[in-house]
Amino acid sequence: MDDSIERRMTELESRLAHHERMAEELSSVMFEQGQIIDRLTAQVRRLRERVAELEAGPQRAPQDEAPPPHY
């Protein structure tokens, strides 16, 4: 093989290896971010449920209410 072709092939192989490593790293980061998003989504859902409960006020049964003052 010609020396310049061999150099070009070596350079291409090096670039390919670099791009493969970057793709693996990006895949790993995306997987981790997906897990974080799932946890945050669940947390937001729980917080929304809690806020809705608080906005609705305490749930009381009629027997739990104090009698009016004239009794």
N, C-alpha and C positions, 0 to 999 in steps of 0.2 A: 504494500500500500504506500501511496505517496505520503510523505511526512505531514503535509498540511491537512490531508484527509484524516489521517490518524489523530491529529490534534483536534480537528473539528469533532470527530466522533467522541473523543475523550471529553471535550467540553459539553457536548450534548448529553452524554451519559451523566456527567456531573450535574448538569441542570435538571435532568430528569429525576435523579436521586433527591435533589433539593426540593423539587416540586412534590414528589411523593411524600417526603417527610413533612412538608407544610400541610399537605392534604390530611395526613394522619393527625397532626396536631390540631388542625381546624375541626376535624371530626370529633376529637376528644373534647375540645372546648364546647362545641355545639351540644354534645351529649350532656356535659355538666350543666350548661345553661338550661337545657330542657328540664333537667331534674330540679333546678332552682325555680324555674317558672312553674312547674307542677306544685312545688311546696308553697310558693307564694300565692298561687291561685287558690289552693285549699285554705290557706290562712285568710285570704280576703273573703272567701265564702263564709268561713266561720265568723269573721268580724261582722260581715253584713247581717248574718243571722242574729248575732248578739245585739247589734244596733237595733234591728227590727224588734227584738224582744224588749229592749229598754224603751223604745218609742211607744210600744203598745202599753207600757205600764205594767205594774204588778198584776198578776192574775189572781183575783180573790174570789172565793166562794161566798155566796150571800151570808152564810152562817159566820164567816170570819169578820164581817163588818160590825162595828160597834153599834149598839142601839142608839137611836136619836136621843138628844139630851132630855127630852120631856118624859122619858120612861123612868 
